[in-house]
Amino acid sequence: MSFHEVRFPASLSFGSIGGPQRRTEVVTLVNGFEERNTPWAHSRRRYDAGVGMRSLDDIETLIAFFEARRGQLHGFRWKDWADFKSCAASKGIDHRDQVIATGDGATTEFKLMKTYQSGEHSYARPIRKPVDGTVTVGLEEVLLQEGDDFEVDLTTGIVSFDTPPFSGAQISAGFEFDVPVRFDADNIQTSLASFKAGDLPNVPVIEVRI
């Protein structure tokens, strides 16, 4: 899959509508009970990029970005303003935000993860597009130095250690991240008259698996 490591203009994604989508198969039995199952291990996010358009200049920027991606052909980064960092929206990033793994004395590469907790249940979301300059990593709550202790691949979200963390060591991380997406249509329909009347273009964007 072709992916461009460029972010959709954050000023235009601000105010957009969207969020996670799940696929659940529900079968109602003859006795009225249900059987529910899902073929998806992870949710998939959808957005509408058209909602963020506020001026004709914004429309021009959108069209230029759309054309450079060749419509649906190339993926790109998207900032989800409702969920873009490892901590709560009101807090600052800290290297202890998310526990991403436990050392075994041999493994040197670990994937960034964000865990969503509700009561006794949780969901661990893989983070594959961290934002440059925002990733902090901790080992047993001690802040490590990027370049000296670890490296992070901004295209995959993999953290690599020079020396394997010792067995049982808690590895944590804090970060901002983007969502890998593509346009979900090969056309954009705009009208000067309708835009001035408050009618915004529909520009669907969908998360891609990478």
C-alpha positions as CSV (number, residue, x, y, z in Angstrom):
1,M,0.0,0.0,0.0
2,S,1.3,3.4,-0.9
3,F,1.4,5.9,2.0
4,H,2.6,9.5,2.0
5,E,4.1,10.6,5.3
6,V,2.4,13.9,5.3
7,R,-0.4,15.2,7.6
8,F,-3.7,16.6,6.3
9,P,-3.6,20.3,7.4
10,A,-4.4,20.2,11.1
11,S,-6.3,23.5,10.8
12,L,-8.7,21.9,8.5
13,S,-9.2,18.7,10.4
14,F,-10.1,20.7,13.5
15,G,-13.8,20.6,14.0
16,S,-14.3,17.6,11.7
17,I,-16.8,14.9,12.6
18,G,-15.7,11.3,13.1
19,G,-14.5,8.6,15.4
20,P,-14.1,4.8,15.9
21,Q,-16.2,2.3,14.1
22,R,-16.7,-1.4,15.0
23,R,-18.2,-4.3,13.1
24,T,-20.4,-6.6,15.1
25,E,-22.3,-9.5,13.7
26,V,-25.5,-10.0,15.6
27,V,-27.6,-13.2,15.2
28,T,-31.0,-13.4,17.0
29,L,-31.9,-16.9,17.9
30,V,-35.4,-18.3,17.8
31,N,-35.6,-18.1,21.6
32,G,-34.9,-14.4,21.5
33,F,-31.3,-14.6,22.8
34,E,-28.5,-13.1,20.7
35,E,-25.1,-14.4,19.6
36,R,-22.6,-11.6,18.9
37,N,-19.2,-11.8,17.3
38,T,-16.8,-9.5,15.5
39,P,-14.3,-10.2,12.7
40,W,-12.3,-7.1,13.7
41,A,-9.7,-7.1,16.4
42,H,-9.3,-3.3,16.1
43,S,-11.7,-0.5,15.4
44,R,-11.5,1.6,12.3
45,R,-12.0,5.3,12.3
46,R,-14.0,7.4,9.9
47,Y,-14.1,11.2,9.5
48,D,-15.6,13.9,7.3
49,A,-12.9,16.4,6.2
50,G,-15.5,18.7,4.6
51,V,-16.8,19.9,8.0
52,G,-13.6,21.8,8.7
53,M,-13.8,24.0,5.6
54,R,-14.4,27.7,6.5
55,S,-13.3,29.6,3.5
56,L,-12.7,29.3,-0.2
57,D,-8.9,29.2,0.5
58,D,-9.6,26.1,2.7
59,I,-11.4,24.5,-0.3
60,E,-8.4,25.2,-2.5
61,T,-6.0,23.7,0.1
62,L,-8.3,20.6,0.3
63,I,-8.4,20.1,-3.4
64,A,-4.6,20.5,-3.7
65,F,-4.1,17.9,-1.0
66,F,-6.7,15.6,-2.6
67,E,-5.0,15.9,-6.0
68,A,-1.5,15.2,-4.6
69,R,-2.8,12.0,-3.0
70,R,-4.5,11.0,-6.3
71,G,-7.8,10.6,-4.5
72,Q,-8.0,7.2,-2.7
73,L,-4.6,6.0,-4.1
74,H,-2.2,7.2,-1.4
75,G,-2.7,7.2,2.4
76,F,-1.7,10.1,4.6
77,R,-1.7,11.2,8.3
78,W,-4.7,12.7,10.0
79,K,-4.8,14.5,13.4
80,D,-7.9,13.4,15.4
81,W,-8.4,16.4,17.7
82,A,-10.5,14.3,20.0
83,D,-7.9,11.6,20.5
84,F,-4.3,12.4,19.5
85,K,-2.1,11.8,22.6
86,S,-1.2,9.1,25.1
87,C,-2.8,11.0,28.1
88,A,-6.0,12.8,28.8
89,A,-6.8,15.8,26.6
90,S,-6.3,18.2,29.5
91,K,-2.9,16.8,30.5
92,G,0.7,17.0,29.2
93,I,2.5,14.1,27.8
94,D,4.6,12.1,30.3
95,H,6.9,9.1,29.7
96,R,4.8,7.1,32.2
97,D,1.5,7.6,30.3
98,Q,1.2,4.1,28.7
99,V,2.7,0.8,29.7
100,I,3.6,-0.7,26.3
101,A,5.5,-3.9,27.3
102,T,7.5,-5.8,29.8
103,G,11.1,-6.7,29.2
104,D,12.3,-10.3,28.8
105,G,16.0,-9.7,28.6
106,A,16.2,-10.5,24.9
107,T,13.6,-8.4,22.9
108,T,14.8,-5.0,21.8
109,E,11.8,-3.8,19.7
110,F,8.4,-2.9,21.1
111,K,5.3,-1.4,19.6
112,L,3.7,1.8,20.8
113,M,0.3,1.2,22.3
114,K,-2.6,3.1,23.8
115,T,-4.9,1.4,26.3
116,Y,-8.5,2.4,26.7
117,Q,-9.8,1.3,30.1
118,S,-13.4,1.2,31.3
119,G,-14.0,-0.7,34.5
120,E,-12.4,-4.1,34.4
121,H,-12.3,-4.1,30.6
122,S,-9.7,-2.6,28.3
123,Y,-8.7,-2.3,24.6
124,A,-5.0,-1.9,23.5
125,R,-4.8,0.1,20.3
126,P,-1.6,-0.1,18.2
127,I,-0.1,3.3,17.5
128,R,1.7,3.3,14.1
129,K,2.1,7.0,13.3
130,P,3.7,8.8,16.3
131,V,4.5,12.5,15.8
132,D,8.1,13.6,15.4
133,G,9.6,15.1,18.6
134,T,6.8,14.0,21.0
135,V,7.8,10.4,21.9
136,T,9.2,9.9,25.4
137,V,10.1,6.5,26.8
138,G,10.6,5.2,30.4
139,L,12.1,2.1,31.9
140,E,10.9,1.3,35.4
141,E,9.5,4.9,35.4
142,V,13.0,6.3,34.7
143,L,13.0,8.7,31.7
144,L,15.3,7.5,28.8
145,Q,17.1,9.6,26.2
146,E,16.2,9.2,22.6
147,G,19.3,8.6,20.5
148,D,21.3,7.3,23.5
149,D,18.9,4.7,25.0
150,F,16.3,4.1,22.2
151,E,15.2,5.0,18.7
152,V,11.6,5.3,17.4
153,D,10.5,4.6,13.9
154,L,7.9,7.3,13.1
155,T,6.5,5.3,10.2
156,T,5.7,2.2,12.2
157,G,5.6,3.2,15.8
158,I,8.3,0.7,16.8
159,V,10.6,1.6,19.7
160,S,14.1,0.0,19.5
161,F,16.5,-0.3,22.4
162,D,20.3,-0.6,22.0
163,T,20.3,-3.0,25.0
164,P,17.4,-5.4,25.7
165,P,15.5,-4.2,28.8
166,F,16.0,-6.7,31.6
167,S,13.4,-9.4,32.3
168,G,10.3,-8.0,34.2
169,A,11.2,-4.4,33.4
170,Q,8.2,-2.1,32.8
171,I,8.5,-0.2,29.6
172,S,6.3,2.9,29.3
173,A,5.9,5.7,26.8
174,G,4.2,9.1,26.2
175,F,3.5,10.5,22.7
176,E,1.3,12.3,20.3
177,F,0.1,10.3,17.3
178,D,-1.7,10.6,13.9
179,V,-4.2,8.2,12.3
180,P,-3.2,6.6,9.0
181,V,-6.1,7.3,6.6
182,R,-7.0,7.7,3.0
183,F,-9.8,9.5,1.2
184,D,-12.9,7.3,0.9
185,A,-14.0,8.7,-2.4
186,D,-12.4,9.6,-5.8
187,N,-14.3,12.8,-6.2
188,I,-14.9,16.1,-4.4
189,Q,-18.0,18.1,-5.4
190,T,-18.0,21.8,-4.5
191,S,-20.1,24.8,-5.5
192,L,-19.4,28.4,-4.8
193,A,-23.0,29.3,-4.4
194,S,-23.8,26.4,-2.1
195,F,-20.6,27.0,0.0
196,K,-21.6,30.6,0.5
197,A,-25.0,29.4,1.6
198,G,-23.4,27.2,4.3
199,D,-23.5,23.9,2.4
200,L,-20.2,22.1,3.1
201,P,-18.7,19.5,0.8
202,N,-18.8,15.9,1.9
203,V,-15.2,14.6,2.0
204,P,-15.1,11.1,3.7
205,V,-11.8,9.9,5.2
206,I,-11.3,6.4,6.5
207,E,-8.5,4.7,8.5
208,V,-6.3,2.2,6.7
209,R,-4.6,-0.9,8.1
210,I,-0.8,-0.7,7.8
